Structure formats: structure tokens, C-alpha cells
Amino acid sequence: MSAFINNPTALVLALFGLTIIVCALWIFSLEKRLARMFRGKTASDLEEVLVDIGRNLDQVNNQQKELETFTLELQKKLRQAIQHVHTVRYNPYRDQGGNHSFATCLMDERGNGVVISGIYSRDKVNVYAKPLVTGKSDYELTEEETTAISRAKEA
């Protein structure tokens, strides 16, 4: 080892050899990274690769804008969809039958919708529909219809 340190030519050659090995490893690593970046292209034109990346980025941005628009439209439609439903069954005639009559409330997010009542008797069924705007109706509501509306709001 002392002969190696005392001989400056051997030391320079060893450092030169070590430098070549380090450079070769660095170039090999760089080649792998470039091959991954070009992904099967010939890599003859870096500008073409960058233009492709730019086009892909534009496509992604356009798709994102389309998805945002679609989501906003879907949210608007969802607000108008029936979201709150409740049915109250009851017996309007204390002396006969069971709880065959009903009041069903169907409302959207804003409380717009309808309350449907069906009054059952032995020989017929009467069905009534009363529109709702913000949870209220211009028509007089029965106790069962009011209960159906308030429970639907909770649901």
C-alpha cells in the first residue's frame, strides 16, 4: 500500500479509473431515466415528446372541466329529486276497520313536493293530493298530513 501512495503515477491512474467507473454508473442511471421518460419513443426529438405531454395535459384539463360542469348539473338536479318521504297510517273512523288510511309526503331538498292522502272506507277509497311549496300547502292539511310532512323533513 505504501508503494501505491509513494508512486504518484499509480495514484493518478487509480483516481482516473475510479472517475471512469463513477461516470459510467451515472450515465447508465441517466439512460434508464431517459428511457422511462420517453416510454418507447425513439427519443430523437425531445420537442415532440414535450408537445405530446402538453397535449395530454390539455386533455386532462378539459376532462376536469367537463366533470366539474357535470357535477354542478347533477347537484342542481339532485336538489329537485325526492329526498324526504314519510307515510303515516291511521284510522279515520274510530268505530270500524283498522289503519287502512294513509298520508304520504314526498318532498325535495327545498320542501317542494306533494302530500297524498288515501281515506279508506268499506265501499270506496278516496285519494287526495295537495301540492307543497317549501313544506306548506295552500290547501288545508289534516293532522296526519301535517305529521307526515314534519316526519319527512326529519328523514
C-alpha positions as CSV (number, residue, x, y, z in Angstrom):
1,M,0.0,0.0,0.0
2,S,2.8,2.4,0.8
3,A,4.3,1.7,-2.7
4,F,1.0,2.8,-4.2
5,I,0.9,6.1,-2.2
6,N,4.6,6.8,-3.0
7,N,4.0,6.3,-6.7
8,P,2.1,9.4,-8.0
9,T,1.5,7.8,-11.4
10,A,-0.3,4.8,-9.9
11,L,-2.3,7.1,-7.7
12,V,-3.4,9.3,-10.7
13,L,-4.3,6.1,-12.7
14,A,-6.4,4.8,-9.8
15,L,-8.2,8.0,-9.4
16,F,-8.8,8.2,-13.2
17,G,-10.1,4.6,-13.2
18,L,-12.5,5.4,-10.3
19,T,-13.7,8.5,-12.1
20,I,-14.5,6.5,-15.2
21,I,-16.4,3.9,-13.2
22,V,-18.5,6.6,-11.4
23,C,-19.2,8.4,-14.7
24,A,-20.2,5.1,-16.3
25,L,-22.7,4.4,-13.5
26,W,-24.0,7.9,-13.7
27,I,-24.6,7.6,-17.5
28,F,-26.2,4.2,-17.1
29,S,-28.6,5.7,-14.4
30,L,-29.4,8.7,-16.7
31,E,-30.1,6.4,-19.7
32,K,-32.6,4.4,-17.6
33,R,-34.4,7.6,-16.5
34,L,-34.5,8.9,-20.1
35,A,-35.8,5.6,-21.4
36,R,-38.6,5.8,-18.8
37,M,-39.4,9.4,-19.7
38,F,-39.5,8.7,-23.5
39,R,-41.5,5.4,-23.0
40,G,-40.7,3.6,-26.1
41,K,-40.3,6.6,-28.4
42,T,-37.1,6.9,-30.4
43,A,-36.0,9.9,-28.3
44,S,-34.8,11.6,-31.5
45,D,-36.9,14.6,-30.9
46,L,-37.3,15.9,-27.3
47,E,-39.6,18.6,-28.5
48,E,-42.1,16.1,-29.9
49,V,-42.2,14.3,-26.5
50,L,-42.8,17.6,-24.7
51,V,-45.6,18.5,-27.2
52,D,-47.2,15.1,-26.5
53,I,-47.1,15.8,-22.8
54,G,-48.6,19.2,-23.3
55,R,-51.5,17.7,-25.4
56,N,-52.1,15.1,-22.7
57,L,-52.2,17.8,-20.1
58,D,-54.7,19.8,-22.1
59,Q,-56.9,16.7,-22.4
60,V,-56.8,16.2,-18.7
61,N,-57.7,19.8,-18.0
62,N,-60.6,19.6,-20.5
63,Q,-61.9,16.4,-18.9
64,Q,-61.6,18.0,-15.4
65,K,-63.7,21.0,-16.6
66,E,-66.3,18.6,-18.1
67,L,-66.5,16.7,-14.9
68,E,-66.9,19.9,-12.9
69,T,-69.8,21.0,-15.2
70,F,-71.4,17.6,-15.0
71,T,-71.1,17.6,-11.2
72,L,-72.8,21.0,-10.9
73,E,-75.6,20.0,-13.2
74,L,-76.1,16.8,-11.2
75,Q,-76.2,18.7,-7.9
76,K,-78.9,21.0,-9.3
77,K,-81.0,18.0,-10.4
78,L,-80.5,16.3,-7.1
79,R,-81.9,19.3,-5.2
80,Q,-85.1,18.8,-7.1
81,A,-85.3,15.0,-6.6
82,I,-87.5,13.4,-4.0
83,Q,-85.4,13.1,-0.9
84,H,-87.8,13.2,2.0
85,V,-90.5,10.6,2.3
86,H,-92.8,9.5,5.1
87,T,-96.1,7.7,5.4
88,V,-98.5,7.9,8.4
89,R,-101.2,5.2,8.6
90,Y,-104.3,5.9,10.6
91,N,-107.9,5.0,11.1
92,P,-110.3,8.0,10.4
93,Y,-113.3,6.1,11.7
94,R,-112.9,5.1,15.3
95,D,-115.8,2.6,15.2
96,Q,-114.7,0.4,12.3
97,G,-111.7,-1.2,10.5
98,G,-108.0,-0.8,11.1
99,N,-105.3,1.7,10.0
100,H,-106.0,1.4,6.3
101,S,-106.0,5.1,5.5
102,F,-102.7,6.9,5.0
103,A,-101.0,10.2,4.4
104,T,-97.7,10.1,2.4
105,C,-95.4,13.1,2.0
106,L,-92.9,13.3,-0.9
107,M,-90.5,16.3,-0.9
108,D,-87.3,17.5,-2.4
109,E,-84.5,19.3,-0.6
110,R,-86.4,22.7,-0.5
111,G,-89.6,21.2,0.8
112,N,-91.4,21.2,-2.6
113,G,-93.5,18.2,-3.4
114,V,-96.8,16.7,-2.6
115,V,-98.7,15.1,0.2
116,I,-101.0,12.2,-0.9
117,S,-103.8,11.0,1.4
118,G,-105.9,7.9,0.9
119,I,-109.1,7.6,3.1
120,Y,-110.4,4.1,3.2
121,S,-114.0,3.1,3.9
122,R,-115.7,-0.2,3.3
123,D,-117.1,0.6,-0.1
124,K,-114.5,3.1,-1.5
125,V,-111.2,4.8,-1.2
126,N,-110.8,8.5,-1.7
127,V,-107.4,9.8,-2.7
128,Y,-106.3,13.4,-2.3
129,A,-103.1,15.1,-3.5
130,K,-102.1,18.5,-2.1
131,P,-99.0,20.3,-3.5
132,L,-96.3,21.6,-1.2
133,V,-94.1,24.6,-1.6
134,T,-91.4,25.0,1.0
135,G,-93.2,22.5,3.2
136,K,-96.5,24.3,3.1
137,S,-99.7,23.9,1.2
138,D,-102.4,26.4,0.0
139,Y,-104.9,23.7,1.0
140,E,-106.0,22.9,4.5
141,L,-103.9,20.0,5.9
142,T,-105.2,17.3,8.2
143,E,-103.3,16.3,11.4
144,E,-102.0,13.2,9.7
145,E,-100.8,15.1,6.7
146,T,-99.0,17.6,8.9
147,T,-97.4,14.7,10.8
148,A,-96.3,13.1,7.6
149,I,-94.7,16.4,6.4
150,S,-92.9,17.1,9.7
151,R,-91.5,13.5,9.8
152,A,-90.5,13.6,6.2
153,K,-88.4,16.7,6.9
154,E,-86.6,14.8,9.6
155,A,-85.8,11.9,7.3
